[in-house]
Amino acid sequence: MKIKDLLTEKRLHHLEEMVAEITVDELKSKRKRNEIFKLVEISNPADFANGHIDGAINIPLDLLATETSKRFRKFQQIVIYVQEAASSVGTVAAVRLQRLEFSNVVLLRGGKEAWRNAGLPLTGQEDAEGETETTEESDQTWLK
């Protein structure tokens, strides 16, 4: 392993320690209790269109600072998630938001991959016939 790789790995580990996480079960409970928070998928629009957690909004990493500053208040809870568990993008996004003084940011542990592996549905996912899969309408007061 190269020195640069070791430094990058050490820096990433340090960043991960700065980020609070939430599990899939905890996120499900928050939704069931109608807690108010913003759910954000950090991905490109095409990946978001291929399936996302119901109620999430899409913000690509390169637009994170401008979009969150326009859309959210600093004190609101923001739950962010990414495509897969092994991605460091979620950690980077959470730290960026913290540096922008968003004080209540949590990262969904395992991302969309963990949500899907728990057998939970994604909205906007196309089925084999090319039609969009829809989920049951839910009370989305938690999105306010």
Order of alpha helices (4+ residues) and beta strands (2+ residues): alpha-beta-alpha-beta-alpha-beta-alpha-beta-alpha-beta-alpha
